[in-house]
Amino acid sequence: MSHTVGELARLAGITVRTLHHYDRIGLLTPSGRTPAGYRVYELADVDRLHQVLVYRGLGFGLEEIAALLDDPDADAGEHLRRQHRLLLEQRDRTDAMVAAVEKEMEALAMGNPMTPQDKLEVFGDWLPEQYADEAEQRWGDTEAWSQSQARTGSYTKADWLEIKAETDDLERRLAAAVADGAPADGERAMDLAEEHRQQITRRYYDCSPELHACLGRMYTEDERFTAYYERVAPGLAAFLATACQANAARQG
């Protein structure tokens, strides 16, 4: 199947001007021309354009891409393997950044801002700050905020690492409960929710069962919290929300 330059541009989601440029620099030369001189792209051209666009998405320059695609010792399989490896590396970097943001959102929502040094040690080298004002505006006049500020102000990096280890362990056991099909309002789930509440009380501020139930609702009502827990395990946001509320009812 052949394509005109306009058809290929629409198919690839790029502009005709981009295809003209690729032709001028020899990166993607159409296989043929119509009698009127219009470019005609064949299947091999479409495949090469796909390779170009993948490498562009990975951050390669046009000269680098041309050198890679014109390497006589590299076949299609080698290009795919290289792209697969690079895409996985890119995904891992993105996943790490997303995880850091989500951890930070939870910390801020709990009234628990961290110093840059703490964040470097606990969360890595990506230091999101954009939610600090929101957290203070929402909780700055509460007793929980005051308690959290007082408690966390003296925490060392070792304290933060210990908290992170506790949190990771609890989240692993919550994810296991979801995977095992445990009822969200059952004893196992409520016990884990109670452990979650006790950790908040021990580390940040006095978290009553009623307040914990409110936090649980936030895990499904605020898309940022939902996204965080869904990354730990699909279905965990709703599971923990229900468990927190069931546990609060049990405590009452």
N, C-alpha and C positions, 0 to 999 in steps of 0.2 A: 504494500500500500504506500503510495506516495502522498506527500503533503506540500501545499504551497507554504510560503513563508508565513502568511497570516494564520493558516490552519495550525502550523506547528507552534507558533507563538501562543495561540489560545490553548492548545493542548498542554503546553509546558508551563503556562502561567507566567510567561515573560513577554517582553515587548518585541515587536518587529525590529525596532532599532537595535536591540541587543543581538538578535540573530544577524543583522547586517554587520555589526561590529565583529562578532565572532568570525564571520566570513572574511572580513577585511584582514584580520590578523592571522588567518589560517588555522584558527582553533576548530571551526566547524564549517567546512566547505561543502555546499550541497552537491549531491551526486550528479545532478543534471540541471538543464535549463530548458524552458519551453522555447518553441520557435520565436516567441516574442521576447525572449531573454529573461523571463521570470525564473526565480530559483525553484527547484524541485528537490524535496528531501525524501530519501528512501529510508527503509527500515534501519539500515546500518547507521544512517545519520541520526535517526531518532535515538538509537542506542547510545551513540557517542554523546549526544546532548544530555541524555540521562546521566552519564558518567561525569560530564562537565558540571552539571548542577549539583550532584552529590558532593563533589570535591569543593565546589564553591561554598556549599553549606557548611563544610568542615573548615572553612577559612583559608583554603589554598588560593594563591594568586593565579591569574590566567596563564602566565608563563610557566609556572610550576605544573599546572594541569596539562598544558600542551606537552611538556617534557614527559610526564607520566604516561599520557595516553599514546604518545608516539614512540615509547620505549619498545624496541622490537623484541625484547626478551620478556615482556609482560603480556600475559594473556588475560582474557575476560575474567577467568577465575581468580587470578591474582589481584586484579582490581577489586573484585567483590570482597575478597578476604581482607584486603587492606582497609576498604571502606567499612566493613563490618567491625573490624578491630577499632578503628578510629571513632566510629559512632558509639560503640560501647564505652570507650573511654570518655567521650563527651557526655554520654548519659550518666556515667558514674559521677562526673564532676557536677553536673546539674542536680543529680539526686542529693549529693552532699550539701549543696547550697540550699536546696529546698528544705531538707531536714533541719538545717541550722535555722532557717527562717521560722519554721513551724515550732521548733523548740523555744525560740526567742518570743514568739507570739504568746505561747502558753506562759512563759515566765513573766512577761509583762502583764498579761491579763490577771495573773495571780498577785500583782503588785510586787514584782520581784525583779527590778532592773539590775543589770549586772555591769561591772566595769569592763572596759575593753580587754584588760588583761585576763579577767575571768573567762570572757568569751573565747579568747584565743586558745586558752588551755582546754576549755570544755567542749567548745563547738567548732574549733578550727579557725581558719584565717578569713572567714567571711563574716563581717560584723554588721548586721542590719540594725539600724537605729530608728527607722521611720515610725515605729509603733509606741515609742516612749511617751509622747505627748498624749496619745489616745488613752493609754493605761492610766496616767495620772488624772486626766480629765474624768474618767469613768469612776475611779476608785480613790482618788486623792483625799477625799474628805471622810473616808471610812476608817473605823478602828482596825479593820483587817489590813489596810494599807499601812497604817502607822506601825502595827506590829511587824509586818513584813519588812519594812524599812529598818526597824530597830534590830531585828534578828539577822537579816542578811548582811547588814552593814559590817558585821564583824567576821563574816565568813572568809576563809582563806581559799586558795585554789584547791587545796586538798579537800576542803568541805564540799566545794562544788563538784569535784570529781566523784566524791562519795555519793552525793545526791544523784548525780547522773547515773551511777551504777545501780542505785536503788530503783530509779525510775525505769531504766532499761530492763531490769529484772522483772519488775511488776508488769511492764507492758508485754514482755514475752509470755508471762503466765496468763495475762488477759487474752492475748492472741491465741494461745493454746486452748483456752476455754471456748472461744468463738469457733475455732477449728474443730473442737470436739462436739460441737452442737449443744453445749451446756445452755440451759434456759437463762435468759438475761435477768429474770426475777427469781432464780433459784438460789440455793444456799451457796454454791460455789461462786457464783457471780457476786452475790451480796457480800460474801467474805472478802473478795478481792476489792470491791468498792469500799468496804470499810477500811481495808489496808491503805487504799488510796487516800481516804479522808484522814486517816491517822498520820500519814506522811505529810500532808499539807499542814496539819495542826502542829506536828513536831518540827517541821522545817521552816514554815512561813508564818502562819497565823492561826488563831483558834477557829477551826472550821466545824461549825455545828452540823448535825445531820440535815437540817433545813437548808442551810447555806450550801451544803454539798449537793443537795438535790437541785438547787438553782444552777450550780456549776454544771451539773449533768445535762440540764436542758440546754445550756449554752453550747455543749459539744455538738448538738445537732442543729441549733438555731444560728450559730455563727459559722459560716462556710469555711473560715480559716481553721477553726478547731476541728470541724468535720474532716477537712482535707488532711490535717495532721494525723488524726486517729485512723483514717482510712488508709493511710500509707503504712501504718504499723500493721494493720490487718483489715481487709475488706469487711465491713459490717461492724467494726469495733466502736465507732462513734455512737451508733444507736444502742449497741449492747451496753456500753458503759453508762450512757445516759439513763437507760432503764434500770440498770443495776444500782446506780446512785439513788434513784428515786425509791426503788424497792427497799434498799437498805435504810433509807431515811424513815420509811413507813415502819420497817421492822424495829428501828430504834425507838420510834414513838410509841 
